Amino acid sequence: MPSALTINVTHLQQLDLSGNKFGGAIPSSLGFITTLRYLNLSSNMFIGEIPSSISNLERLDILDFSHNQFIGLIPQDIGKLTSSEALNLTNNLSGLISVIKGITYLRSFNISKNNIYGIIPREIGDLLYLENLDLSQNKLVASLPNLQSLKLLVANFSHNMISGEIPPSFCTYQHMSRIDLSYNNITGNIPKELGQLEFINLSYNSLNGHVLKEVYYKFPHDILNGNKELLLGLEKNHYFSNHINIHYHMKIILPMTIFLVILFTFGFFLFRSLEKNKITKVEIRAPNNGDLFSIWNFDGKIAYEDIIEATEDFDIRYCIGIGAYGSVYRAQLCSGKIVALKKLHKKEYENPSFARSFHNEVKLMTKIDIVTL
């Protein structure tokens, strides 16, 4: 690596050595290539400290030293990189964040997965062009700064030791995409202003009080996990109660109601269809059968079929008496009339005396006048 940088690179503007297996320390001579605008040494095995000569690269727009094995402090003079737009120092560095003071045009600042300690300096709120901020997995303490003047798109403060309450003016830029405050020691109530954000993660803090509708309605509920003193049952917030009731009705009552309406409608039309078919069948049968007692309408074949149907082929249940040469059955015909039917036993009818007796009975019945009361 040192020998590579001894080549004449007076006018070099971009140097990208990322994704290799370069090791050893970065030579201080790298800081003399003052024409550099882009420097990327990420994802290698560089060790030692970042040389302070890096602060000489005042024209540098992008600096990426992430994912190496650097140790020591963030160079105090790094704030001289006033033209920088992106700094990525994800490593094992330590120190304070105040070193970025003066980098006015900074758009992306990533010092995650370090051992950075102390407070989050209020000067971050002065970086008016800052869009991406990642301070996660450090040892930052104290309270959150006021970021209300920033147009941040992504801000990650997770896995630190930040305490205190979330100030209402913490972030009011409604187009801010994502803020992660999870795994800290933040206390107090959730400001309703957070509902203006596109996403917020408040899980695993020490928040308390009631969840306001501005936050509860907009985000997934797992963003509130791990806050043991946070009240989700809103006795003081009728909006939440209404939401729970509406949600319950929409999820349970409404589907059941729709199902019952469909079931009732189907049953009603099925019943009507069966009744209609039954009436039609009776109406069709009645004209064919006619009146069994009218000589003009009498059809022996149809009458016999009705008798067989009415008595279920002379079932014993319909038998109301047994005579010398036959059995008497009670039958209700499809016309509604109730009649007594006599079925002659074949064996007895073959006896001449029984046959004559039956014929005499039939003659006698034809001479009887039927009176309807």
C-alpha positions in Angstrom: 0.0 0.0 0.0 2.7 2.6 0.9 4.6 1.9 -2.3 1.4 2.3 -4.4 1.0 5.9 -3.1 4.5 6.9 -4.0 3.5 7.0 -7.7 3.1 10.5 -9.1 -0.7 11.1 -8.5 -0.6 14.9 -8.4 -3.8 15.3 -10.3 -5.7 12.3 -9.0 -9.3 13.2 -8.2 -10.9 9.7 -7.4 -9.3 6.8 -5.5 -11.4 3.7 -4.8 -9.7 0.7 -3.2 -12.8 -0.7 -1.5 -13.6 -4.3 -1.2 -10.1 -5.7 -1.2 -7.8 -7.1 1.5 -5.4 -4.3 1.9 -4.0 -4.1 5.4 -1.6 -2.2 7.5 -1.8 1.5 8.4 -2.8 4.3 6.0 0.3 6.4 5.2 0.2 10.0 6.1 1.3 10.8 2.5 -2.2 10.1 1.4 -3.1 13.5 2.8 -0.9 15.2 0.2 -3.1 14.3 -2.8 -5.0 17.5 -2.3 -6.8 17.1 -5.7 -8.8 14.2 -4.4 -12.6 14.7 -4.4 -13.5 11.0 -3.8 -11.7 8.6 -1.4 -13.1 5.2 -0.7 -11.0 2.7 1.4 -14.0 0.8 2.8 -14.2 -3.0 3.4 -10.5 -3.7 3.8 -8.3 -4.6 6.7 -6.6 -1.3 7.5 -5.5 -0.9 11.1 -4.2 1.8 13.3 -5.4 5.3 13.5 -6.7 7.5 10.7 -3.8 9.9 9.9 -4.5 13.6 10.7 -3.1 14.5 7.3 -6.5 13.5 5.9 -7.7 17.0 7.0 -5.6 18.4 4.2 -8.0 17.1 1.6 -10.1 20.2 1.7 -11.6 19.6 -1.8 -12.9 16.1 -0.8 -16.6 15.5 -1.4 -16.9 11.9 -0.3 -14.8 10.1 2.3 -15.6 6.4 3.1 -13.3 4.6 5.6 -16.1 2.2 6.9 -15.6 -1.5 7.7 -12.0 -1.6 8.5 -10.1 -2.2 11.8 -9.2 1.4 12.7 -8.8 2.3 16.4 -8.3 5.6 18.2 -10.1 8.9 18.0 -11.9 10.6 15.1 -9.2 13.1 13.9 -10.0 16.4 15.4 -9.1 18.3 12.2 -11.6 16.4 10.1 -13.8 19.4 10.5 -11.6 21.1 8.0 -13.2 19.1 5.2 -15.7 21.8 4.7 -16.6 20.8 1.2 -17.5 17.2 2.2 -21.0 15.9 1.4 -20.6 12.4 2.8 -18.5 11.0 5.6 -18.7 7.3 6.5 -16.5 6.3 9.5 -18.2 3.1 10.6 -15.3 1.3 12.6 -14.1 1.0 16.1 -13.4 4.7 16.6 -14.0 6.7 19.7 -14.2 10.3 20.6 -16.8 13.1 20.3 -19.1 14.1 17.5 -18.2 17.8 17.9 -15.4 17.3 15.3 -17.9 17.8 12.5 -18.5 21.4 13.3 -18.0 23.5 10.2 -18.8 20.9 7.6 -21.6 23.0 6.3 -22.6 21.1 3.2 -22.7 17.6 4.8 -25.5 15.5 3.4 -24.7 12.0 4.8 -23.0 11.4 8.1 -22.4 7.8 9.3 -20.4 7.0 12.5 -22.4 3.9 13.5 -20.9 0.9 15.3 -18.2 2.9 17.0 -17.4 3.8 20.6 -18.5 7.4 20.3 -19.5 8.8 23.7 -20.8 12.0 25.1 -23.8 14.1 24.0 -25.2 14.7 20.5 -24.0 18.2 19.8 -26.6 20.8 19.0 -24.4 21.8 16.0 -25.9 18.9 14.1 -29.1 21.0 13.9 -27.1 23.6 11.9 -26.2 21.1 9.1 -29.1 22.4 6.9 -28.3 20.0 4.0 -28.1 16.9 6.1 -30.4 14.1 4.8 -28.9 10.9 6.2 -27.7 10.6 9.8 -26.6 7.4 11.4 -25.4 7.5 15.0 -26.5 4.1 16.0 -24.7 1.6 18.2 -22.5 4.0 20.1 -22.4 5.2 23.7 -24.2 8.5 23.3 -26.0 10.0 26.3 -28.1 12.9 27.4 -31.1 14.1 25.5 -32.0 14.5 21.8 -31.1 17.7 20.0 -33.6 20.0 18.1 -33.6 18.8 14.5 -36.7 20.8 13.5 -34.8 22.9 10.9 -33.4 19.8 9.1 -34.9 18.0 6.1 -33.7 14.6 7.2 -34.8 11.6 5.2 -33.2 8.9 7.5 -32.0 9.3 11.1 -30.9 6.4 13.3 -30.2 7.0 17.0 -30.8 3.4 18.1 -28.7 1.3 20.5 -27.3 4.2 22.6 -28.0 5.5 26.1 -30.0 8.6 25.1 -32.3 9.7 27.9 -34.7 12.5 28.6 -37.9 13.3 26.8 -38.6 13.7 23.1 -39.0 17.4 22.6 -42.1 18.4 20.4 -39.7 20.4 18.2 -37.4 17.4 17.8 -38.5 17.0 14.2 -41.4 18.5 12.5 -40.3 18.2 8.9 -43.3 16.2 7.6 -41.4 14.6 4.7 -38.9 13.0 6.9 -38.9 9.3 6.0 -37.6 7.3 8.9 -36.4 7.9 12.5 -35.2 5.1 14.7 -35.0 5.9 18.5 -35.2 2.3 19.6 -33.1 0.7 22.4 -32.4 3.9 24.4 -33.6 5.2 27.8 -36.0 7.9 26.5 -38.8 8.8 28.9 -42.0 10.9 29.0 -44.9 11.0 26.6 -45.0 10.6 22.9 -45.4 14.0 21.2 -48.2 14.1 18.6 -45.9 15.8 16.2 -44.2 12.4 15.6 -47.4 11.5 13.6 -46.1 13.8 10.8 -43.2 11.4 10.1 -43.3 8.7 7.6 -42.0 6.2 10.1 -40.8 6.2 13.7 -39.5 3.4 15.9 -39.8 4.0 19.6 -39.4 0.4 20.8 -37.5 -0.6 24.0 -37.4 2.7 25.8 -39.0 3.9 29.0 -41.9 5.9 27.5 -45.1 6.4 29.5 -48.6 7.9 29.2 -51.2 7.3 26.6 -50.6 6.7 23.0 -52.2 9.5 21.0 -54.2 8.8 17.9 -51.8 10.7 15.7 -49.2 8.0 16.3 -51.3 4.9 17.1 -53.3 5.1 13.9 -50.4 5.7 11.5 -47.7 3.2 12.5 -47.4 -0.5 13.2 -48.0 -1.3 16.9 -44.6 -3.1 17.2 -42.9 0.3 17.2 -44.0 0.6 20.8 -42.8 -2.8 22.1 -40.7 -2.8 25.2 -42.1 0.3 26.8 -43.6 -1.2 30.0 -45.2 1.9 31.3 -46.8 2.9 28.0 -50.7 2.8 28.2 -52.4 1.4 25.2 -55.9 1.5 26.8 -57.0 5.0 26.3 -59.5 5.9 29.0 -58.6 9.6 28.5 -58.5 9.4 24.7 -61.9 8.6 23.3 -60.5 8.5 19.8 -58.6 5.3 20.7 -61.7 3.8 22.2 -63.7 4.6 19.1 -60.9 3.1 17.0 -61.0 -0.1 19.0 -64.8 -0.4 18.7 -64.7 0.3 15.0 -61.9 -2.1 14.5 -63.7 -4.8 16.5 -66.9 -4.4 14.5 -65.1 -4.3 11.2 -63.1 -7.4 12.0 -65.7 -9.6 13.7 -69.3 -8.3 13.7 -69.4 -7.2 10.1 -68.3 -10.6 8.6 -70.7 -12.5 10.8 -73.6 -10.2 9.8 -72.8 -10.6 6.1 -72.6 -14.4 6.5 -76.0 -14.5 8.3 -77.7 -12.3 5.7 -76.4 -14.5 2.9 -77.5 -17.7 4.8 -80.9 -16.3 5.5 -81.4 -15.1 1.9 -80.3 -18.5 0.5 -82.6 -20.3 2.9 -85.6 -18.0 2.1 -85.2 -18.6 -1.7 -84.7 -22.3 -1.2 -87.9 -22.5 0.9 -89.9 -20.5 -1.7 -88.6 -22.7 -4.5 -89.6 -25.9 -2.7 -93.0 -24.6 -1.9 -93.5 -23.5 -5.4 -92.5 -26.9 -6.8 -94.9 -28.6 -4.3 -97.8 -26.4 -5.3 -97.1 -26.9 -9.0 -96.9 -30.6 -8.5 -100.3 -30.7 -6.8 -101.8 -28.4 -9.5 -100.5 -30.6 -12.2 -101.8 -33.8 -10.6 -105.3 -32.4 -9.7 -106.5 -31.8 -13.3 -105.3 -35.2 -14.3 -107.0 -37.0 -11.5 -110.2 -35.1 -11.6 -112.9 -36.2 -9.2 -112.9 -39.9 -8.6 -116.6 -39.7 -7.8 -117.6 -38.1 -11.1 -118.3 -40.5 -13.9 -117.3 -37.9 -16.4 -113.8 -37.4 -15.0 -113.1 -40.9 -13.9 -109.8 -42.5 -15.1 -109.3 -45.9 -13.6 -105.5 -46.0 -14.1 -104.9 -42.6 -12.5 -107.3 -43.4 -9.7 -105.5 -46.6 -9.0 -102.1 -44.7 -8.9 -103.6 -42.3 -6.4 -104.8 -45.0 -4.2 -101.5 -46.8 -4.3 -99.7 -43.5 -3.4 -102.2 -42.5 -0.7 -102.0 -45.9 1.1 -98.3 -46.5 0.3 -99.2 -49.6 -1.5 -101.8 -50.7 1.1 -99.5 -50.4 4.1 -100.9 -51.9 7.3 -100.8 -48.5 8.9 -103.7 -47.4 6.8 -105.8 -50.6 7.5 -108.9 -49.8 9.6 -110.7 -53.1 9.4 -110.7 -56.7 8.1 -113.8 -58.3 6.8 -114.7 -61.8 5.6 -113.4 -61.4 2.1 -111.3 -58.2 2.2 -109.5 -55.4 4.2 -110.7 -51.8 4.6 -108.2 -48.9 4.3 -108.4 -45.2 5.0 -106.8 -42.9 2.4 -106.5 -39.2 1.9 -106.3 -38.5 -1.8 -104.3 -35.6 -3.4 -107.6 -33.7 -3.8 -108.0 -33.7 -0.1 -110.9 -36.1 0.1 -110.8 -39.0 2.7 -112.1 -42.3 1.4 -112.5 -45.9 2.6 -111.1 -48.5 0.3 -111.8 -52.1 0.3 -109.2 -54.5 -1.0 -110.6 -57.9 -1.9 -108.5 -60.9 -0.9 -107.7 -63.0 -4.0 -108.1 -66.3 -2.2 -111.5 -65.6 -0.8 -112.7 -64.1 -4.1 -112.1 -67.4 -5.8 -114.8 -68.9 -3.5 -118.1 -68.5 -5.4 -120.1 -67.7 -2.2 -117.7 -64.9 -1.2 -117.8 -63.5 -4.7 -121.6 -63.4 -4.8 -121.7 -61.8 -1.4 -119.2 -59.1 -2.5 -121.2 -58.3 -5.7 -124.4 -58.0 -3.7 -122.6 -55.5 -1.4 -121.5 -53.4 -4.4 -125.0 -53.4 -5.8 -126.4 -52.3 -2.4 -123.8 -49.4 -2.2 -124.9 -48.1 -5.6 -128.4 -47.6 -4.3 -127.4 -45.6 -1.3 -127.8 -41.8 -1.5 -124.7 -40.0 -0.2 -125.7 -36.9 1.9 -123.1 -34.3 2.7 -123.6 -32.6 6.0 
